[in-house]
Amino acid sequence: MKSIDRASVLITGGSKGIGLAIAREFASHGHNLILVARDRDRLEQAASTISSRFGNSVETIAMDLCGENAAEQLFETVCQAGLSVDILVNNAGAGMTGSFARGDGSRMTNMLKLNMLVLSQLTHLFLQPMLVRKRGRILNISSVVAYFSGAPNWSAYVASKHYVLAFGKGLARELKGTGVMATVVSPGPTKTDFVKTADASHMRAYQITGGSSVEKIAAVAYRACQNGKVTVVPGVFNKILAFLGELHPRAVAFEVFAFLSQKKEQS
Ligand SMILES: NC(=O)c1ccc[n+]([C@@H]2O[C@H](COP(=O)([O-])OP(=O)(O)OC[C@H]3O[C@@H](n4cnc5c(N)ncnc54)[C@H](OP(=O)(O)O)[C@@H]3O)[C@@H](O)[C@H]2O)c1
């Protein structure tokens, strides 16, 4: 399998957490970057740290991907700047825990938009020039929860990550022989700002595992993407979780994950 050298890599949510670690990993292998996120200052800080350490070109685009026609606007901005994208990393995602019925409706809409709709739109737009060039990679970030048949207390988030996994697997098969490959990476609980914004710190899943390292996730993601691997779950514990999630009867796996989704009582 031929890996892509000196690629131009667009990473959504590349300013912090898993996305920033993926950005550093690609930069360390000599690729140029385009980082996208909302907070302009943090984005520029990330870009200047990466380019001074690795000497790569790092462009930034500050944009809310939940905004009106965001995917089209991002694609236009990239084209107008004369940039091309060989590798698209759909990493930006939001999470939400707690009761679905009592949760905030507009937050839920934005989460589903970012995790599924924008990810699909960006894939569709950036895929076209890759197919013409017969060269490219799509790297989508799902979650280990995608391997479970569902989970209470974050029902909509888990379902959105199912979408990312199922979409990625189907897409990878469709792209066979085109020179473009699609990979889905499904990390387990990882201590990033996501835990706070999704209000997930109280969950057993986060308290039991202590969290994966973003650097390890990024290294696994980079290798899988370059090798055209369709799916990958970083870390042994998460691989076991994913395996459990797919075990039959799935009702048992559902109960295991319901347990992990609950609040851990303080001793
Ligand atoms: N942390 C975990 O436990 C975990 C586990 C499995 C999977 N994941 C997945 O991993 C991915 C990255 O999560 P993370 O843990 O690294 O989260 P994070 O630390 O909160 O980072 C999220 C990134 O996405 C950007 N972002 C968020 N909303 C955006 C929007 N509307 N428009 C543009 N950019 C936006 C953020 O920057 P701004 O805020 O400046 O926009 C930031 O760069 C997500 O898809 C998540 O579902 C996380």
The ligand as an SDF file (V2000), in Angstrom:
LIG
                    3D

 48 52  0  0  0  0  0  0  0  0999 V2000
  -12.5450   12.8870   24.3470 N   0  0  0  0  0  0  0  0  0  0  0  0
  -13.1380   11.7160   24.2610 C   0  0  0  0  0  0  0  0  0  0  0  0
  -13.3620   11.0120   25.2770 O   0  0  0  0  0  0  0  0  0  0  0  0
  -13.5160   11.1670   22.9210 C   0  0  0  0  0  0  0  0  0  0  0  0
  -13.7550    9.7760   22.8120 C   0  0  0  0  0  0  0  0  0  0  0  0
  -14.1180    9.2630   21.5700 C   0  0  0  0  0  0  0  0  0  0  0  0
  -14.2520   10.0900   20.4790 C   0  0  0  0  0  0  0  0  0  0  0  0
  -14.0320   11.4310   20.6120 N   0  0  0  0  0  0  0  0  0  0  0  0
  -14.2230   12.2710   19.4240 C   0  0  0  0  0  0  0  0  0  0  0  0
  -12.9940   12.8910   19.1090 O   0  0  0  0  0  0  0  0  0  0  0  0
  -13.2330   14.1090   18.4080 C   0  0  0  0  0  0  0  0  0  0  0  0
  -12.3950   15.2260   19.0320 C   0  0  0  0  0  0  0  0  0  0  0  0
  -12.7860   15.3590   20.3790 O   0  0  0  0  0  0  0  0  0  0  0  0
  -11.8080   15.9370   21.5130 P   0  0  0  0  0  0  0  0  0  0  0  0
  -11.9460   15.0380   22.6840 O   0  0  0  0  0  0  0  0  0  0  0  0
  -10.4690   16.2210   20.9670 O   0  0  0  0  0  0  0  0  0  0  0  0
  -12.5950   17.3090   21.8440 O   0  0  0  0  0  0  0  0  0  0  0  0
  -12.0590   18.7970   22.1970 P   0  0  0  0  0  0  0  0  0  0  0  0
  -10.7900   18.7310   22.9660 O   0  0  0  0  0  0  0  0  0  0  0  0
  -13.2360   19.4670   22.8100 O   0  0  0  0  0  0  0  0  0  0  0  0
  -11.7460   19.4360   20.7620 O   0  0  0  0  0  0  0  0  0  0  0  0
  -12.7670   19.6830   19.8490 C   0  0  0  0  0  0  0  0  0  0  0  0
  -12.2090   20.4420   18.6570 C   0  0  0  0  0  0  0  0  0  0  0  0
  -13.2750   20.7000   17.7360 O   0  0  0  0  0  0  0  0  0  0  0  0
  -13.4330   22.1140   17.5440 C   0  0  0  0  0  0  0  0  0  0  0  0
  -14.8610   22.4030   17.3750 N   0  0  0  0  0  0  0  0  0  0  0  0
  -15.8690   22.0870   18.2280 C   0  0  0  0  0  0  0  0  0  0  0  0
  -17.0380   22.5470   17.7510 N   0  0  0  0  0  0  0  0  0  0  0  0
  -16.7730   23.1630   16.5700 C   0  0  0  0  0  0  0  0  0  0  0  0
  -17.5540   23.8570   15.6220 C   0  0  0  0  0  0  0  0  0  0  0  0
  -18.8770   24.0270   15.7890 N   0  0  0  0  0  0  0  0  0  0  0  0
  -16.9520   24.3620   14.5220 N   0  0  0  0  0  0  0  0  0  0  0  0
  -15.6110   24.2160   14.3580 C   0  0  0  0  0  0  0  0  0  0  0  0
  -14.8110   23.5740   15.2160 N   0  0  0  0  0  0  0  0  0  0  0  0
  -15.3830   23.0600   16.3160 C   0  0  0  0  0  0  0  0  0  0  0  0
  -12.8310   22.7370   18.8360 C   0  0  0  0  0  0  0  0  0  0  0  0
  -12.3610   24.0700   18.6700 O   0  0  0  0  0  0  0  0  0  0  0  0
  -13.3020   25.3650   18.9970 P   0  0  0  0  0  0  0  0  0  0  0  0
  -13.9910   25.0770   20.2970 O   0  0  0  0  0  0  0  0  0  0  0  0
  -12.3790   26.5170   19.0160 O   0  0  0  0  0  0  0  0  0  0  0  0
  -14.2620   25.4280   17.8540 O   0  0  0  0  0  0  0  0  0  0  0  0
  -11.6360   21.8000   19.0440 C   0  0  0  0  0  0  0  0  0  0  0  0
  -10.5850   22.1440   18.1720 O   0  0  0  0  0  0  0  0  0  0  0  0
  -14.7440   14.3380   18.4720 C   0  0  0  0  0  0  0  0  0  0  0  0
  -15.3190   13.9360   17.2500 O   0  0  0  0  0  0  0  0  0  0  0  0
  -15.2100   13.4050   19.5940 C   0  0  0  0  0  0  0  0  0  0  0  0
  -16.5320   12.9830   19.4170 O   0  0  0  0  0  0  0  0  0  0  0  0
  -13.6640   11.9840   21.8010 C   0  0  0  0  0  0  0  0  0  0  0  0
  1  2  1  0
  2  3  2  0
  2  4  1  0
  4  5  1  0
  4 48  2  0
  5  6  2  0
  6  7  1  0
  7  8  2  0
  8  9  1  0
  8 48  1  0
  9 10  1  0
  9 46  1  0
 10 11  1  0
 11 12  1  0
 11 44  1  0
 12 13  1  0
 13 14  1  0
 14 15  2  0
 14 16  1  0
 14 17  1  0
 17 18  1  0
 18 19  2  0
 18 20  1  0
 18 21  1  0
 21 22  1  0
 22 23  1  0
 23 24  1  0
 23 42  1  0
 24 25  1  0
 25 26  1  0
 25 36  1  0
 26 27  1  0
 26 35  1  0
 27 28  2  0
 28 29  1  0
 29 30  1  0
 29 35  2  0
 30 31  1  0
 30 32  2  0
 32 33  1  0
 33 34  2  0
 34 35  1  0
 36 37  1  0
 36 42  1  0
 37 38  1  0
 38 39  2  0
 38 40  1  0
 38 41  1  0
 42 43  1  0
 44 45  1  0
 44 46  1  0
 46 47  1  0
M  CHG  2   8   1  16  -1
M  END
$$$$
